Amino acid sequence: MDNELRWHGKVLSPEFTEARVIVLSDLHYGNPFCSLKHFQRTIDFIKKNDNCFCFLNGDLCESVTKNSKGDVYTQTYTPQEQRDAVIDLMTPIKNKVLGCTTGNHEARIYNETGVDLTKDIAEALQVQYRSEGMMFKLSLGQGNSRHSTSPYVFWSYITHGYGGARTKASKAIKVERAASWIHADWYAMSHDHVVNIAPNIYLMADNRGTPAENNFITGKVTAKRSMLVKTNAFIKWGGYSESGGFPPSDLATPVINLLTPASPQWELYPEKPRQGVKVSV
């Protein structure tokens, strides 16, 4: 199967003691309410911070068709022009893009024509692409497990998202549901335009055991934390959102911080795990 789930990954320089990751989605370029100003601020932030990287997670283009939701007559630019503009916006930081998925808006074009706008964007930026979602292994730093040359490894899973939801709880449950299917350190889902960040604690058995009575063995069970992230949108309130009774989009971009014990931020937190994932907005 060409699109069977396989993980992708990248090894950063061992000089990185921490990394920042931003999930860019829901720009809706071509929508008259698109806030290009807020998107460009995020691009500039990624560009000026050497340790900042990003994923593209769908709905970068508005892609309204005559047969879809949205107003094809107020849409600015054609879908092809929207695609080209997104490529131009992302090109200055193309070396910072880790991977790319698609959204339901770009899927409108694909479903009607067989043309995959997001695949075009990914190929222009020369990044890995998987339409449904992406599992990613990011390695950085050194000193993991007390081995001087071993990097710290952070697993993530991103997917655009699906369906309609009105409340923050109903939006957030979608990423929590995805986290029950795939093991990762952090998960990000877009689509709903409202930021939500929640830690998820689960228990994992340590494979190492010690002898117990009657030829049995026993071992520790350790608490693990993953972070569940619903991402923002770059579209102002009005039009379909207002008339449809949806809340204003959150224009603030979450920043996912991947920390190692050598990170300057490490002393900000009282707990001392092997590595940490923190999210700030």
N, C-alpha and C positions, 0 to 999 in steps of 0.2 A: 504494500500500500504506500503510495507516494507521500501521503500526508499523515501517516501513522505517527503517534506521539513519540518523539525522541528528544533528548535534551540537547541543548546547545550550550556553549560556554566560551569563556575568555579568561586568560591568565594575565593579570595586570603586573606591573613592575613590583618586585619585592620591596621597593622603597615606599609604596603606599601603605600607610598604617591604618587608613580608614578610607572609605569611599562614600560618595553621595550619589543616590540614584533617584531620578525623576521619571515618572511615567507620564508621557505626553499623550493626551487623547482629547477627543471632543472639541477640537478647534472649530469644526463646522465652517471651514472657509467657504465662502459663497453665501452664507446666511447673512442677511443685512444686520443682524445683531451680534455678529462675530466681533470679539474684542481682540483685534490684532495687537493692540498696545500691551495687554497683559501677556499674550503669548510671546511677543518679542522680548519682554522683560525676562521671561523664563529662559528663552534662548540665550540671552546675554549672560544670565547667571551661570548657565552650563558652560558657556564659552570661556568665561574668565576664571573659573575654578578648575584647576588641573585634575582634581580628583572627583569631578562630577561627570556622571554618565546618564544616559537616558534610554528608555524604551518608547516605541510608538505603539499605541494601543487602540487605534481605530477611530473612525468618525472624524478624521482630519479634514475630509471634504464633505460638503453639504449633500451633493449628489441627489438633488430632487429630480424625479422624473414625472411624467404625466400620469403615471400609474401608481405613484407612491404618496405617502403623507408629505405635507409641506406644500409651499406655494411656489410652483415652478416659474411663475411670472415675476416674483420679487427676488428670486435667487440671482445673485450677482455672479457673472462669469459662467461659462459652460463647465461641465464636469472635467473636461480635459484641461481647461485653463485653471481650474481649481487644483487639479493634480500637479500641474506644472508649477503653480505658485507654492504649493507645499514643498516640492523638491527644492525650489529656490530658497525658501525659508530655512530648510534643514541643512542645506549644503555647507554653510560655514561651520557646522558642528558634526558633519557626517562621521568623523572619526570618533565621536563620543556616543554614537548610537549603537546599542548592543543587539537589538532585535526588533522585530516588527510583526504585529498582528493586524487584522482588519476589523472593521466595524459594520454595523447593520446599514449605515448610510452608504458606504462604498459597495456593500453587497447588493444594493438596489441596482446598480449599474451591471454588476456581474450577473445577477439573476435574469436580467432582461437582454443582455448583449453577449455575455461570456467574457467581457473585458474586465480584468482585475486591476483597478486603479492602484490599490495598495501594493500589489506585486510590482507594478511599475515604479512606485516610490522606493520600495526596498531595493530593487535592482539599480536604480539611479544612485542610491546612497551606498550600495555595495554592502548590505547587511543581511543577516539571516531573516527569513520570512516563513511564518506558518500562520495561516489565516485564522484557525480556531483558537489558538492559544500557544504559549511558549513556556517551556520549563528551561531554566537557565542556571548554569553553575558559574559563579564568579569567584575567582581565586585572587587573593592579594596578600601582601605582607609576607612575613616569615616568622618562624618560631612556634608554629602550631604543634600541640602535643609535645612540647619541649624538644622538638627537632629544629635545629637552627635554620634549615633550608626549606622546611615544610610550610606552604602557604595556608592561610585561613580560607575556608571554603564557605560560601553563602549560596544557598539554593533558593530560587524564586520561581513563582509561577504567575504569569499574567494572562488575562483573557479579557476581551472587550466587555462582555456582559450581555444581558438579554432581558426582554420582557418589560412590562410597565410596573411601577410601584409609586405609591404616594407618600408614605411615611419613611423617616430615616431608618426605622427598624426593618421595614420590609425591603428597603434597598440594601441594608447591611447584611441581611441574612443570606444573600446570594453569594457573597465572597466567603462567608462562614461555611456554606454548603460545599463550595469548591475545595476548601481546606480539608474537608473530611475525606476527599477522594485522592489527594496527591500530597506527598510529604515534601515540605519546603520550610525555609526559615521565614519567608514572607510571601504574601500573596497580594496581588493588586487586580482590581476589577473596576471598570469605568462605566460608561453608558448612562448612569443615573444622575450625573451632574452635581451630586452632593457629596462632600468629603465626609468620610467616617473612618476612624482609626480605632482599632481594638486589639489588645493582646489576647492571644489564645493559648491557654495553658493545658498541656496534656502530659501524661506520664509514660515514660519509656523505660523498659527493662534493660539493664546493663548486661551484655552478653557474658561478662566475666563473673564467675561464681566462686564460692569457697565451699569446702566440704562441710557437710552437716551430718546429723546422726543417721544411722541405718543406710549408709551409702547414697544418701541424697545430697544435693547441693543447694545452696541458697545465694542470692545476690541482691544488689541494690536496685531500687526503682527510682529514677530521677525525673524531676519535673523539667519539662522543656517548654520554651516559649516560642510561638510564632506570631507574626504581626499581620493583621488583616486590614487592608487599605482599600477604601473606595476613593477614587480619584476625582479631581475637579473637572470643570469645563471652562472653555474660554468664550462663553456666549452670554450676553446680557439678557435681562428679563424683558419679555415683550413678545408680541406675535403669538405663535403657537403655544409657547409656554404659559403666557398670561391667560389667553383665552381658554386653554385647556385645563387651567387650575393647577399648574405645576409650580413649585416654589422657585425662587430665584436660584440660578446656578452659583456654586461656590467658585469664585475666580482665584482663590488662593491655592497655590500649588504645594502639595505635600512633598517634603524632602525626606527620603528614606536614607538613614545613616547606618552604614555598616562599619562596626567598630571592632578593633582588636585591642588587646591590652596595651599596645604601644601607641594607641590613638591619644591625641591631646584631650579628647572628650572623656576618656575612660574614668578619670577621677571625679566626674560630675555625678556619678551614680554609685550608690552604696553597695549594690550586689556585685559580685565578681565572677561572672560566668566565664567560660572559655572564650566566648565572643558575644557580641550583642547587636541587635537590630533596634534602632530607635527611629521614630517618625516625628517630624516637626512640621507645623503649618504656619 
